[in-house]
Amino acid sequence: MEATKSWTIWDAYASVLVEQGITKLFGMVGDGAGLIESAYKKDGLEIFTARDQRIAVGMAMGHAQVSGSPAVLVTSPGPGIANCIMGVLEAYSAAVPLVIISNATARNMRGEGAFQEANSIAMMQSVTKWSYRVEHSSKAVWALRRAFFVAVNGKPGPVYIEIPDDLTWEDVIDESFSDADKKNLHEWGPIFSQPEEKRMRDVFVELTNARRPVFLLGGGCQHRPLVSELTISLAEAHGVAIFTTASGRGIVDERHPNAFGNVGLYTLPQIKQLLFEADLIVAIGTQLEETALMGWKEALSDTFFVHIDCHYESLERSVYADCRLLGDAQLSLQLLWNMSCEYMKSGTSNKSDWMKRMQEVKQEALSAWGEIDNTEAPVRSMLKEIEHEFGEHVILVQDNGLHDMWGYSYPVYTVVPPSRTVVPGEQTALGLPMGISLGAKIADRKANVVAFLGDGSFEMGYSAVGSAAEHQLGITFIVINNGGFSWPRFQQSLSNVEVGCSFQIEHDYAALTRSVGGYYAKLTHPNDYQKALKESRLYTQQNKIALLELVVTWDQDLPITVMLQYGDKEH
Ligand SMILES: Cc1ncc(C[n+]2csc(CCOP(=O)(O)OP(=O)(O)O)c2C)c(N)n1
C-alpha cells in the first residue's frame, strides 16, 4: 500500500476493511455517496443490501453470530440510523460485534437544521460500546481500526463511527497506511486472558469435592474452538451435568448423556429439577440475564456458585457468586482440564449417584418430550420434523413469540453440532430474526437455514423475503400463523381482555412467495410436514426461498414452560 496515495476517506475505508479481514458489507444506501459505493469498486468486498435498515442490521448481526467475526453495517444519517437502532440494541444485548459506519452532517452545517441532521452520536451511545465522530481526516483510519479492536475485545458488541460529509468529499493522505500490515485483526484476532490460577485451583477443589456439579455455558463460549471438547472431557471425568443458555446452544451435543439443553424459562420441569439438586454450579461466558435465570434463580443461593466471564459487568449483577473470575471461557476450561489431568493421576472423582440421577432425568425427559406423536401438537411436531429432515446441519434462527418458544426447549428440539440455533439477546426484538436468517445463510452457505417464527415476527420483517431472493439465499421460512400476536394475547387472556392482538386481515403469503419464485405450502396437518420440508430443501438447494405457513389456533400447543411460569398452573 502506498503511503502517499491520495484517496477519499471512503476509499481508504474500503482498503482498511479488506486489511481487517472483512469480505462483506451489509447496509442500505442512503443520501450522499458513501462507503457502499466505494466498497463496490474494491476487489475483495461483496455488498449485501436490504430494502430496510432493520433487515440490514439483522443480516449483519446474523453474519457475525454465525461466523464469529465482526460484521460491518453501513447506514446513513437521521432516519437511517434511527431505523437500525432496534437491531443495534439487540446486538449490544447479545454481545455481537458490529462495526457500524455512517456519513453525517457536514461540519460547517451542524446545528443549522441541515438535511437529516440528528444527534446520532447520542442516539448510538446508549446501544454501542463506542460511538465516535471523526472530526479530522487524519483520525479516520485510526477510528476504523480502533472500532474493530473495541468491537471484538472484552465483551464483544457494536461500535459506531461517523464521518461528516465535508470530510468524505476531501482527498486524504494518511500516513498511518504505511503500517497497515501490522494492524491486521484478521490475523491477530481478539485478546483472551486467563483467570488467576490460584483462584481457579479453588474452583477445581470445589469441583472434585462436589457431589452434584453442573456446568452452565453461555454465548461467550461460542466460537472458542476447544470449549466443547474441554467441557465434555471435564464433564466425563468429574460427573458434571452440562447446561447452556439459549445463546450457548450448539456448543455441546445435546444427545450426550451429561447434556440437558438450556436453562431458564425454557427448561422443561423434569430437567429443571437437576439444577435444584446441584451442589456446585460453574457458569462460564454468560451474562445471566432474567430469562436465563427464570424458574431456578433461587437454586443458586443453596449451592456453591462460580461465575466466570471475560467482562466484569456480567459478574455480581443479577446473582452474587461464591467465587467469581475474570477470564476467557476456553482458557478457563483449559486451566481446569490441566489441573484435572494432574489430579487424575491419583484417582478420579466418584460421582456415580449423580451420574445415575442424570441418566434417570435424561430418560424421563426423553420419554416425555423426545418424540411427538400428537396431531394436537403441531408446533412440536414441526420441530421434530425439522430435526429429521434437516438435522445434520441446520441453523435454526429463532424469534421469541409464544409458539416458536417451543424451539428453545430440549428435547422438544435437540441441537447436535455442527447444527446450532441463532437466537436474539435479552431484548428479543420482534422481526429482527428475519434479517438474521439472511446473514446466517451468507455466513454458512452449506447450512440449511430455517427461520422459525410467528406471523407477527414475519410481518415485521417480511421485506427480508425479497432481499433473500435477490441475493439468492436458499432459506426456509416457517411462519406460525396463529392469527396474530399470541404472546400478548396470552397475557391479556389472564385478565380476560383481548385487544389489538388478532390480525383481522391476512396477507397472501402464497402470492408473496410466488412473486419471488419460491416454494410455498400451507400446512394444516402434521402429516403434510415431511413432504413440505423435503420440497423446501429442493428449492433452497437451488438458492430459492421456501415459505411454510403453519396454521394453528392461538391457544393450541402452548409451551408448558410458559404455562408453568406465567399461566394457569393446572394446565
Ligand atoms: C419490537 C418488539 N415489539 C414488541 C415486542 C413484544 N412482543 C413479544 S412477542 C410479541 C408477539 C409476537 O407475535 P408472533 O411473532 O406472531 O408470535 P406469537 O406470540 O403469536 O406466537 C410481541 C408483540 C417485542 N418483543 N419486540
PDBQT file of the ligand as one rigid body, heavy atoms in Angstrom, charges set to zero:
ROOT
HETATM    1  C1  LIG A 601     -40.100  -4.810  18.522  1.00  0.00    +0.000 C 
HETATM    2  C2  LIG A 601     -40.900  -5.553  19.548  1.00  0.00    +0.000 A 
HETATM    3  N1  LIG A 601     -42.114  -5.096  19.895  1.00  0.00    +0.000 NA
HETATM    4  C3  LIG A 601     -42.862  -5.756  20.802  1.00  0.00    +0.000 A 
HETATM    5  C4  LIG A 601     -42.401  -6.898  21.374  1.00  0.00    +0.000 A 
HETATM    6  C5  LIG A 601     -43.262  -7.637  22.389  1.00  0.00    +0.000 C 
HETATM    7  N2  LIG A 601     -43.698  -8.935  21.837  1.00  0.00    +0.000 N 
HETATM    8  C6  LIG A 601     -43.136 -10.073  22.233  1.00  0.00    +0.000 A 
HETATM    9  S1  LIG A 601     -43.763 -11.401  21.466  1.00  0.00    +0.000 SA
HETATM   10  C7  LIG A 601     -44.873 -10.459  20.622  1.00  0.00    +0.000 A 
HETATM   11  C8  LIG A 601     -45.851 -11.094  19.665  1.00  0.00    +0.000 C 
HETATM   12  C9  LIG A 601     -45.172 -11.990  18.719  1.00  0.00    +0.000 C 
HETATM   13  O1  LIG A 601     -46.057 -12.390  17.705  1.00  0.00    +0.000 OA
HETATM   14  P1  LIG A 601     -45.678 -13.594  16.763  1.00  0.00    +0.000 P 
HETATM   15  O2  LIG A 601     -44.321 -13.402  16.206  1.00  0.00    +0.000 OA
HETATM   16  O3  LIG A 601     -46.788 -13.783  15.806  1.00  0.00    +0.000 OA
HETATM   17  O4  LIG A 601     -45.572 -14.830  17.752  1.00  0.00    +0.000 OA
HETATM   18  P2  LIG A 601     -46.767 -15.399  18.677  1.00  0.00    +0.000 P 
HETATM   19  O5  LIG A 601     -46.605 -14.766  20.018  1.00  0.00    +0.000 OA
HETATM   20  O6  LIG A 601     -48.041 -15.045  18.013  1.00  0.00    +0.000 OA
HETATM   21  O7  LIG A 601     -46.538 -16.884  18.724  1.00  0.00    +0.000 OA
HETATM   22  C10 LIG A 601     -44.715  -9.120  20.923  1.00  0.00    +0.000 A 
HETATM   23  C11 LIG A 601     -45.511  -8.031  20.317  1.00  0.00    +0.000 C 
HETATM   24  C12 LIG A 601     -41.112  -7.332  21.006  1.00  0.00    +0.000 A 
HETATM   25  N3  LIG A 601     -40.557  -8.431  21.513  1.00  0.00    +0.000 N 
HETATM   26  N4  LIG A 601     -40.391  -6.659  20.085  1.00  0.00    +0.000 NA
ENDROOT
TORSDOF 0
